[in-house]
Amino acid sequence: MIEWRRSLEPFYVGTAGWGIPKQHAGSFPGEGSHLERYARCLPAVEINSSFYRPHRPATYERWAASVPSGFRFSVKVPREITHTRQLLNVTEPLDRFLGEVRALGAALGPLLVQLPPSLRYDQAVAERFFGDFRERFDGQLACEPRHESWFGDAAEAVLTKHLVARVAADPAVVPRAARPGGWSGLLYIRLHGSPKVYYSAYSSDEVEATARCLLATSAKARTCWCIYDNTAAGEAAGQALDLLRRLR
């Protein structure tokens, strides 16, 4: 049985990657690959490996064929675009990336642009990058800036203009970074773990607060995503399942 089909749309809850840690293996029963077992219990996953290396379209096709109808993948934009080229002169790697991820077909969810902490906001660069991105891709797009200069009204206006949701992240680099911004049609929350990034678990009260945020925002956002990235000690899988139960 696919457990998450009892959940409420438009919520997509998952983890960064579909690894199943030993302490939560019993919550992902059945035969098959880790992805197949994962996708029976959670409705979404964030592909982070695309940040480090390209994947062949055939690989994305195989992943899409491994999950049930309604499951969604978000995909992280390559670091060549965001970190190496810093949003400049990205036509070739962006076209290549989009050609790869489109092989997910109906299972493709938002694309995630995570910016390096050192990348300051530049109006002209942001306008050009997101404008060019939108000429090539009309799906959902989220951006996680990590320099404080991205959290002013000018950056908010550019993101909204190009229908880009600003990620609500924890830990937050500035207070405004903890709240969603940009285009309101998509909510995308990324929980990296705090106080120890990638390791720390969130308390029951914190999971409940995230559930309340998702429920409150769902009235205006067409889709609501929450990805747990506190995977280093295996906390993410259990917390994603806990959040999904609360949303029911």
C-alpha positions in Angstrom: 0.0 0.0 0.0 1.2 3.5 -0.7 0.9 5.2 2.6 1.2 8.8 1.5 -1.8 8.7 -0.7 -3.8 9.2 2.4 -2.1 12.5 2.8 -3.6 15.8 1.8 -2.6 17.6 -1.4 -0.9 19.9 -2.1 1.8 18.8 0.3 5.1 17.3 -0.8 7.2 16.1 2.1 10.5 14.3 1.8 14.2 14.3 2.4 17.3 15.3 0.6 18.1 12.0 -1.2 16.2 8.7 -0.7 18.7 6.9 1.5 17.0 4.8 4.2 18.9 4.9 7.5 19.1 1.7 9.6 17.1 3.2 12.5 14.2 3.9 10.2 14.3 0.9 7.9 11.2 -0.6 9.5 9.2 2.4 8.4 10.0 1.7 4.8 8.9 -2.0 4.4 8.7 -4.2 1.3 10.8 -5.3 -1.5 12.6 -3.3 -4.1 15.3 -0.6 -4.3 15.6 2.2 -1.7 13.8 4.6 -4.0 10.9 2.2 -4.5 10.6 1.6 -0.8 11.0 5.3 0.0 8.3 6.3 -2.6 5.7 4.0 -1.0 5.9 6.0 2.2 6.8 9.6 1.2 5.4 11.6 -1.7 8.5 13.6 -2.7 12.3 13.7 -2.7 15.0 16.2 -3.5 17.7 15.1 -5.8 20.9 16.7 -4.6 23.4 14.6 -6.6 22.6 16.7 -9.6 24.4 19.6 -7.9 27.7 17.7 -8.1 27.5 15.8 -11.3 25.2 15.4 -14.4 22.9 12.4 -14.8 22.0 10.9 -18.1 18.3 11.3 -19.2 18.0 7.5 -19.1 18.9 7.7 -15.3 16.1 10.2 -14.7 13.7 8.0 -16.8 14.6 5.0 -14.7 14.0 6.9 -11.4 10.6 8.2 -12.7 9.6 4.6 -13.6 10.4 3.5 -10.1 7.8 5.7 -8.3 4.0 5.7 -8.2 1.9 8.2 -10.0 1.7 11.5 -8.0 5.2 11.2 -6.6 7.5 14.2 -7.4 11.2 14.9 -7.6 12.7 18.3 -7.0 16.1 18.7 -8.5 19.0 20.9 -7.4 20.6 23.0 -10.2 24.3 22.2 -10.8 27.0 24.0 -8.9 28.7 24.8 -12.2 25.8 27.3 -12.7 25.4 28.6 -9.2 28.9 28.4 -7.6 31.5 28.2 -10.4 29.9 30.6 -12.9 27.9 32.4 -10.2 24.8 32.8 -12.5 26.9 34.3 -15.4 27.3 32.9 -18.9 25.3 29.8 -18.0 23.4 29.1 -21.3 25.3 25.9 -22.1 25.2 24.2 -18.7 21.6 25.3 -18.1 20.4 23.9 -21.4 22.2 20.7 -20.7 20.7 20.4 -17.3 17.2 21.1 -18.4 17.6 18.5 -21.2 18.5 15.9 -18.6 15.8 16.6 -16.0 13.0 16.8 -18.4 13.3 13.0 -18.7 11.5 12.8 -15.4 8.3 13.8 -17.3 5.3 14.2 -15.1 7.3 13.3 -12.0 9.4 16.5 -12.2 8.7 19.0 -9.5 10.4 22.3 -8.6 14.0 23.0 -9.6 16.1 24.3 -6.8 18.7 27.1 -7.2 20.8 27.1 -4.1 23.3 30.1 -4.1 26.7 30.1 -2.4 26.9 32.1 0.9 29.4 34.4 -0.7 27.2 35.5 -3.7 25.9 39.0 -3.1 22.7 40.2 -4.8 23.3 42.0 -8.1 20.2 43.3 -9.7 21.4 43.0 -13.3 22.8 39.5 -12.8 19.6 38.3 -11.1 17.3 39.8 -13.7 19.3 38.2 -16.6 19.7 34.8 -14.9 16.1 34.3 -13.9 14.8 35.9 -17.1 16.9 33.4 -19.2 15.9 30.5 -17.0 12.2 31.4 -17.5 12.6 31.5 -21.2 13.7 27.9 -21.1 11.6 26.5 -18.2 8.0 27.2 -17.2 7.8 24.8 -14.3 8.1 25.6 -10.6 11.3 27.2 -9.5 12.7 27.9 -6.0 15.8 29.8 -4.9 17.7 29.5 -1.7 20.0 32.6 -1.3 22.5 32.5 1.5 23.9 36.0 1.5 22.1 38.6 3.5 21.9 41.0 0.6 19.3 38.8 -1.1 16.7 39.5 1.6 15.8 43.1 0.7 12.8 44.3 -1.2 14.6 44.7 -4.5 15.5 41.0 -4.6 12.0 40.0 -3.5 10.6 41.9 -6.5 12.9 40.2 -9.0 12.0 36.8 -7.7 8.3 37.5 -7.7 8.5 38.9 -11.2 10.0 35.7 -12.5 7.7 33.5 -10.5 10.5 32.2 -8.3 9.7 31.1 -4.7 12.3 32.0 -2.1 13.1 29.1 0.1 12.3 29.3 3.8 15.4 27.8 5.4 16.6 26.7 8.8 19.2 27.7 10.0 18.4 31.2 8.6 21.2 33.6 7.7 18.9 36.5 8.6 15.5 36.4 10.3 13.7 37.0 6.9 15.4 33.9 5.5 13.3 31.7 7.9 10.1 32.9 6.2 9.0 32.2 2.6 9.4 34.9 0.0 9.3 35.7 -3.7 6.4 34.1 -5.7 3.7 32.9 -3.4 2.4 30.2 -5.7 5.0 27.8 -4.3 6.1 27.2 -0.7 9.5 25.5 -0.4 10.9 24.8 3.1 14.4 23.3 3.6 15.3 22.2 7.1 19.0 21.5 7.4 19.2 20.8 11.1 20.0 23.1 13.9 22.0 23.8 16.0 24.3 21.3 14.2 23.7 21.7 10.4 22.9 18.3 8.7 22.9 16.5 12.0 20.5 17.9 14.6 17.0 16.6 14.9 14.0 18.9 15.3 11.9 18.7 18.4 8.3 17.5 18.3 7.2 21.1 18.8 9.3 22.2 15.9 7.8 19.6 13.6 4.3 20.7 14.7 5.2 24.3 14.0 6.3 23.3 10.4 3.0 21.5 10.0 1.0 24.6 11.0 3.1 26.7 8.6 2.3 24.4 5.7 -1.4 24.2 6.5 -1.7 28.0 6.9 0.2 28.6 3.6 -1.7 26.0 1.6 -4.6 28.4 1.3 -2.7 30.6 -1.1 0.2 28.4 -2.4 -0.6 25.9 -5.1 1.9 23.5 -3.8 3.8 23.2 -0.5 7.1 21.4 -0.2 9.1 20.6 2.9 12.5 18.8 2.6 14.5 17.6 5.6 18.2 17.9 5.0 19.4 16.7 8.4 20.5 13.4 6.9 24.0 13.0 8.3 22.9 11.0 11.4 19.7 9.6 9.7 17.2 12.0 11.3 15.6 13.3 8.2 13.6 10.2 7.2 11.8 9.8 10.5 11.0 13.5 10.8 9.6 13.6 7.3 7.3 10.7 8.1 6.3 12.5 11.4 5.5 15.7 9.5 3.4 13.8 7.0 1.4 12.1 9.7 0.6 15.5 11.3 -0.5 16.9 8.0 -3.1 14.2 7.7 
